[in-house]
């Protein structure tokens, strides 16, 4: 089962970055690969169990479920329910930690999932570089501006 881990330093206070990513429906506001998103069944976007249904900029659709939202530890855990990617059993965690020297934060995004062995390298690259690092790069621009 592949495990992907990406970390970054974001040039803003952890609470400021958390205010951007805490909203489970706000991906289009900060991630360049997401065109639009909605929470199904009109549930609050911070309700554990809610499902976000979003369109990728390439036209694909992904449905993800919020498994945990921990404000004191600035951590969100979610799973993929449906995706055009050849993966299953996907669970991801996004966590922020304050860096007390300089008013920045440490961000880490990790996931485990199952996929066919022939898809492993491509899916690790897609998740690690395309989704996670692409998101961190966009967050840096968003909070720096």
Backbone as JSON, one array per atom type, in Angstrom:
{
  "sequence": "XXXXXXXXXXXXXXXXXXXXXXXXXXXXXXXXXXXXXXXXXXXXXXXXXXXXXXXXXXXXXXXXXXXXXXXXXXXXXXXXXXXXXXXXXXXXXXXXXXXXXXXXXXXXXXXXXXXXXXXXXXXXXXXXXXXXXXXXXXXXXXXXX",
  "N": [[0.85, -1.17, 0.0], [0.82, 2.07, -1.03], [2.39, 4.9, 0.51], [2.26, 8.3, 0.82], [4.03, 11.22, 1.51], [4.32, 14.62, 2.08], [5.9, 17.62, 2.89], [6.05, 21.06, 3.98], [7.09, 24.48, 4.41], [5.16, 27.13, 5.28], [4.81, 30.56, 4.68], [3.39, 32.01, 6.85], [1.43, 32.6, 9.81], [0.35, 29.73, 11.66], [-2.36, 29.66, 12.48], [-3.53, 31.45, 10.68], [-3.19, 30.15, 8.22], [-4.62, 27.84, 8.78], [-7.18, 28.89, 8.92], [-7.76, 29.16, 6.25], [-7.63, 26.54, 5.14], [-9.29, 25.03, 6.76], [-12.03, 25.0, 6.16], [-13.82, 22.59, 4.71], [-14.96, 22.7, 2.26], [-13.64, 24.56, 0.77], [-11.65, 24.15, -1.14], [-11.53, 25.07, -3.93], [-10.86, 27.71, -3.52], [-8.19, 27.82, -2.91], [-6.68, 25.7, -4.02], [-5.1, 24.94, -7.04], [-5.93, 22.91, -8.77], [-8.63, 22.5, -8.54], [-11.83, 23.2, -9.61], [-14.53, 23.72, -8.8], [-16.66, 23.25, -5.92], [-18.91, 21.51, -3.73], [-20.79, 20.88, -0.76], [-22.47, 17.98, -0.07], [-25.98, 17.36, 0.52], [-26.52, 19.69, 1.9], [-25.08, 19.98, 4.28], [-23.12, 21.3, 7.03], [-19.82, 22.51, 6.31], [-17.92, 21.81, 8.12], [-18.74, 19.61, 9.45], [-18.17, 16.49, 10.72], [-18.21, 13.67, 8.7], [-19.49, 14.84, 6.58], [-19.76, 15.2, 3.0], [-17.76, 16.23, 0.39], [-18.14, 17.23, -2.93], [-16.46, 17.61, -5.74], [-15.29, 19.33, -8.68], [-12.61, 18.78, -10.81], [-10.12, 20.79, -12.46], [-9.58, 19.62, -14.86], [-11.94, 18.45, -15.52], [-12.72, 16.08, -14.26], [-14.45, 14.37, -11.56], [-14.52, 14.24, -8.04], [-15.35, 12.71, -4.98], [-15.21, 13.23, -1.56], [-14.96, 12.34, 1.89], [-15.24, 13.87, 5.04], [-13.44, 12.86, 7.75], [-12.32, 13.56, 10.17], [-11.93, 16.54, 12.03], [-9.88, 18.6, 13.6], [-9.55, 21.22, 15.45], [-7.85, 22.29, 17.63], [-5.44, 20.94, 17.11], [-5.03, 21.55, 14.51], [-5.71, 19.82, 12.27], [-6.89, 17.85, 9.62], [-8.65, 15.05, 8.46], [-9.47, 12.9, 5.83], [-11.32, 10.87, 3.46], [-11.31, 9.35, 0.21], [-14.16, 8.82, -1.63], [-15.14, 8.47, -4.23], [-13.45, 8.56, -7.33], [-11.73, 9.52, -10.35], [-9.23, 8.5, -10.48], [-7.1, 5.59, -10.5], [-7.31, 4.32, -7.82], [-7.92, 3.12, -4.46], [-9.32, 2.86, -1.13], [-8.31, 5.2, 0.04], [-6.94, 7.36, 2.35], [-6.32, 10.44, 3.8], [-4.31, 12.87, 5.52], [-4.03, 16.15, 6.6], [-2.02, 18.45, 8.15], [-1.14, 21.15, 10.29], [1.5, 22.86, 11.91], [2.68, 25.23, 14.26], [5.52, 27.28, 13.61], [7.59, 28.59, 15.78], [9.68, 30.35, 15.56], [9.79, 32.99, 13.73], [7.17, 33.23, 12.8], [5.89, 31.41, 11.0], [4.53, 28.42, 9.47], [4.64, 24.87, 9.72], [3.71, 22.49, 7.43], [2.14, 19.43, 6.74], [1.21, 16.82, 4.6], [-0.27, 13.82, 4.07], [-0.9, 10.53, 2.76], [-2.4, 7.31, 2.42], [-3.08, 4.59, 0.26], [-4.62, 2.16, -1.9], [-3.61, 0.58, -4.9], [-3.16, -0.73, -8.22], [-0.14, -2.47, -8.9], [1.16, -1.67, -11.25], [0.27, 0.92, -11.51], [1.3, 2.27, -9.41], [3.71, 3.98, -9.23], [2.98, 6.2, -10.85], [0.66, 7.09, -9.5], [1.63, 7.73, -6.94], [3.27, 9.87, -7.67], [1.34, 11.63, -8.8], [-0.38, 12.15, -6.57], [1.51, 13.05, -4.61], [3.12, 15.09, -5.87], [1.42, 16.48, -7.69], [-1.11, 16.89, -6.32], [-0.58, 17.32, -3.45], [1.96, 18.84, -3.22], [1.42, 20.75, -5.16], [-0.82, 21.97, -4.0], [0.34, 23.03, -1.63], [2.17, 24.86, -2.75], [0.4, 26.67, -3.93], [-0.97, 27.53, -1.64], [1.06, 28.92, -0.32], [1.35, 31.16, -2.03], [-1.19, 32.24, -1.76], [-1.43, 32.96, 1.02], [0.7, 34.64, 1.31], [0.07, 36.85, -0.15]],
  "CA": [[0.0, 0.0, 0.0], [1.67, 3.27, -1.08], [2.27, 5.98, 1.49], [2.81, 9.53, 0.27], [4.23, 12.24, 2.55], [4.91, 15.86, 1.57], [5.89, 18.67, 3.91], [6.44, 22.37, 3.48], [7.03, 25.61, 5.33], [4.28, 28.16, 4.73], [5.22, 31.83, 5.28], [2.3, 32.67, 7.56], [1.09, 31.97, 11.08], [-0.43, 28.5, 11.51], [-3.79, 29.95, 12.59], [-3.97, 32.11, 9.44], [-3.27, 29.11, 7.2], [-5.73, 26.97, 9.17], [-8.45, 29.54, 8.55], [-7.95, 28.95, 4.82], [-7.84, 25.14, 4.79], [-10.23, 24.39, 7.67], [-13.31, 24.83, 5.47], [-13.69, 21.4, 3.87], [-15.52, 23.01, 0.94], [-12.94, 25.72, 0.22], [-10.55, 23.8, -2.04], [-11.39, 25.93, -5.11], [-10.31, 29.0, -3.12], [-6.74, 27.81, -2.76], [-5.96, 24.65, -4.76], [-5.23, 25.23, -8.47], [-6.51, 21.81, -9.53], [-10.04, 22.35, -8.22], [-12.64, 24.23, -10.27], [-15.68, 24.07, -7.97], [-16.94, 22.25, -4.89], [-20.12, 21.69, -2.93], [-21.03, 19.88, 0.26], [-23.73, 17.29, -0.36], [-27.06, 17.35, 1.51], [-26.53, 20.98, 2.62], [-24.48, 19.86, 5.6], [-22.03, 22.26, 7.27], [-18.55, 22.03, 5.77], [-17.04, 21.35, 9.2], [-19.41, 18.49, 10.12], [-17.56, 15.2, 10.45], [-19.11, 12.83, 7.92], [-19.97, 15.52, 5.38], [-19.13, 14.77, 1.75], [-17.57, 17.27, -0.62], [-18.22, 16.75, -4.29], [-15.81, 18.69, -6.46], [-14.85, 19.19, -10.06], [-11.23, 19.12, -11.11], [-10.01, 21.67, -13.61], [-9.58, 18.81, -16.09], [-13.28, 17.94, -15.74], [-13.03, 14.93, -13.42], [-15.21, 14.59, -10.32], [-14.08, 13.48, -6.87], [-16.15, 12.83, -3.76], [-14.41, 12.93, -0.38], [-15.69, 12.44, 3.15], [-14.5, 14.39, 6.18], [-13.41, 11.87, 8.82], [-11.93, 14.21, 11.42], [-11.53, 17.94, 11.95], [-9.36, 18.86, 14.93], [-9.09, 22.61, 15.5], [-6.68, 22.54, 18.47], [-4.24, 20.38, 16.49], [-5.04, 21.98, 13.11], [-5.59, 18.59, 11.49], [-8.07, 17.35, 8.93], [-8.49, 13.7, 7.9], [-10.57, 12.64, 4.91], [-11.18, 9.72, 2.58], [-11.91, 9.47, -1.12], [-15.27, 7.89, -1.87], [-15.18, 8.23, -5.68], [-12.41, 9.31, -8.02], [-11.33, 8.96, -11.64], [-7.9, 7.89, -10.35], [-7.15, 4.14, -10.25], [-6.92, 4.08, -6.44], [-9.0, 2.81, -3.52], [-8.92, 2.88, 0.28], [-7.5, 6.42, 0.19], [-7.12, 8.15, 3.57], [-5.31, 11.49, 3.83], [-4.24, 13.76, 6.68], [-3.37, 17.44, 6.39], [-1.78, 18.98, 9.49], [-0.31, 22.35, 10.41], [2.14, 23.11, 13.2], [3.33, 26.55, 14.27], [6.97, 27.44, 13.76], [7.61, 29.74, 16.69], [10.75, 31.25, 15.13], [9.54, 33.63, 12.46], [5.76, 33.37, 12.43], [5.55, 30.57, 9.86], [4.01, 27.13, 9.93], [5.06, 23.64, 9.08], [2.54, 21.79, 6.92], [2.4, 18.1, 6.22], [0.05, 16.2, 3.96], [0.1, 12.43, 3.81], [-2.0, 9.65, 2.36], [-2.18, 5.91, 2.06], [-4.12, 4.13, -0.65], [-4.33, 0.94, -2.64], [-3.67, 0.68, -6.37], [-2.45, -1.8, -8.92], [1.32, -2.25, -8.88], [1.58, -0.93, -12.45], [-0.13, 2.32, -11.36], [1.88, 2.79, -8.16], [4.62, 5.11, -9.43], [2.22, 7.34, -11.37], [-0.27, 7.59, -8.47], [2.45, 8.39, -5.92], [3.66, 11.16, -8.24], [0.14, 12.46, -8.92], [-0.8, 12.59, -5.24], [2.57, 13.79, -3.93], [3.54, 16.31, -6.55], [0.29, 17.21, -8.27], [-2.11, 17.31, -5.34], [-0.05, 17.86, -2.2], [2.91, 19.94, -3.42], [0.7, 21.8, -5.88], [-1.62, 22.68, -3.01], [1.22, 23.82, -0.77], [2.7, 25.99, -3.53], [-0.69, 27.63, -4.06], [-1.22, 28.11, -0.31], [2.11, 29.92, -0.08], [1.0, 32.36, -2.77], [-2.44, 32.78, -1.2], [-1.25, 33.59, 2.33], [1.73, 35.67, 1.22], [-0.48, 38.0, -0.85]],
  "C": [[0.9, 1.24, 0.0], [1.34, 4.25, 0.05], [2.96, 7.19, 0.87], [2.89, 10.55, 1.4], [4.92, 13.44, 1.91], [4.82, 16.88, 2.69], [6.4, 19.97, 3.31], [6.43, 23.37, 4.62], [6.23, 26.7, 4.63], [4.59, 29.48, 5.43], [4.07, 32.63, 5.89], [2.07, 31.93, 8.87], [0.19, 30.76, 10.85], [-1.93, 28.78, 11.58], [-4.33, 30.61, 11.32], [-4.11, 31.08, 8.32], [-4.44, 28.16, 7.51], [-7.06, 27.59, 8.79], [-8.76, 29.37, 7.07], [-8.33, 27.49, 4.53], [-8.89, 24.43, 5.65], [-11.58, 24.11, 7.01], [-13.17, 23.7, 4.46], [-14.21, 21.63, 2.45], [-14.73, 24.1, 0.21], [-11.79, 25.38, -0.74], [-10.44, 24.7, -3.27], [-10.79, 27.3, -4.78], [-8.79, 29.0, -3.05], [-6.01, 26.72, -3.55], [-6.18, 24.84, -6.26], [-5.86, 24.12, -9.29], [-8.01, 21.65, -9.36], [-10.84, 23.51, -8.81], [-13.82, 24.68, -9.41], [-15.95, 22.92, -7.0], [-18.26, 22.56, -4.21], [-20.18, 20.57, -1.9], [-22.41, 19.28, 0.0], [-24.7, 17.41, 0.83], [-27.09, 18.61, 2.38], [-26.0, 20.89, 4.04], [-23.43, 20.94, 5.79], [-20.71, 21.66, 6.8], [-17.56, 21.61, 6.86], [-17.67, 20.2, 9.99], [-18.73, 17.18, 9.73], [-18.6, 14.31, 9.78], [-19.63, 13.51, 6.67], [-19.15, 15.07, 4.16], [-18.99, 15.97, 0.83], [-17.48, 16.6, -1.98], [-17.61, 17.86, -5.14], [-15.36, 18.3, -7.85], [-13.39, 19.6, -10.17], [-11.19, 20.05, -12.32], [-9.95, 20.9, -14.93], [-10.93, 18.15, -16.37], [-13.67, 16.75, -14.9], [-13.79, 15.33, -12.16], [-14.67, 13.68, -9.23], [-15.04, 13.75, -5.73], [-15.28, 12.39, -2.59], [-15.25, 13.13, 0.87], [-14.77, 12.9, 4.26], [-14.59, 13.37, 7.32], [-13.09, 12.48, 10.17], [-11.53, 15.65, 11.13], [-11.16, 18.35, 13.38], [-8.76, 20.26, 14.97], [-7.87, 22.81, 16.4], [-5.37, 22.04, 17.87], [-4.12, 20.71, 15.01], [-4.82, 20.81, 12.15], [-6.93, 18.23, 10.88], [-7.73, 15.98, 8.32], [-9.71, 13.44, 7.02], [-10.28, 11.4, 4.07], [-11.78, 10.05, 1.22], [-12.97, 8.39, -1.25], [-15.36, 7.49, -3.34], [-14.13, 9.12, -6.34], [-12.14, 8.7, -9.38], [-9.95, 8.29, -11.59], [-8.03, 6.4, -10.04], [-6.64, 3.79, -8.85], [-8.15, 3.71, -5.62], [-8.43, 2.91, -2.1], [-8.02, 4.07, 0.62], [-7.91, 7.15, 1.47], [-5.98, 9.16, 3.62], [-5.44, 12.33, 5.1], [-3.47, 15.01, 6.29], [-3.25, 18.09, 7.76], [-0.86, 20.18, 9.43], [0.25, 22.44, 11.81], [2.78, 24.49, 13.16], [4.85, 26.4, 14.32], [7.13, 28.72, 14.56], [8.7, 30.75, 16.33], [10.39, 31.82, 13.76], [8.1, 33.69, 12.0], [5.37, 32.62, 11.17], [4.87, 29.31, 10.38], [4.57, 26.01, 9.08], [3.78, 22.92, 8.67], [2.96, 20.42, 6.43], [1.1, 17.5, 5.72], [0.47, 14.79, 3.6], [-1.14, 11.64, 3.43], [-1.5, 8.23, 2.2], [-3.34, 5.51, 1.16], [-3.68, 2.82, -1.28], [-4.43, 1.24, -4.14], [-2.94, -0.52, -6.96], [-0.96, -1.46, -8.96], [1.77, -1.44, -10.09], [1.19, 0.55, -12.4], [0.58, 3.02, -10.21], [2.74, 4.04, -8.37], [3.87, 6.35, -9.9], [1.3, 7.93, -10.3], [0.48, 8.27, -7.33], [2.88, 9.77, -6.41], [2.47, 12.11, -8.33], [-0.29, 13.02, -7.57], [0.26, 13.48, -4.6], [2.92, 15.11, -4.57], [2.37, 17.14, -7.06], [-0.67, 17.75, -7.23], [-1.47, 18.0, -4.16], [0.9, 19.04, -2.43], [2.27, 21.08, -4.19], [-0.17, 22.63, -4.95], [-0.77, 23.55, -2.1], [1.77, 25.04, -1.51], [1.63, 27.08, -3.67], [-1.02, 28.3, -2.72], [-0.19, 29.18, 0.02], [1.79, 31.23, -0.79], [-0.23, 33.04, -2.17], [-2.19, 33.54, 0.1], [-0.18, 34.69, 2.3], [1.17, 36.97, 0.62], [-1.36, 38.79, -0.03]]
}
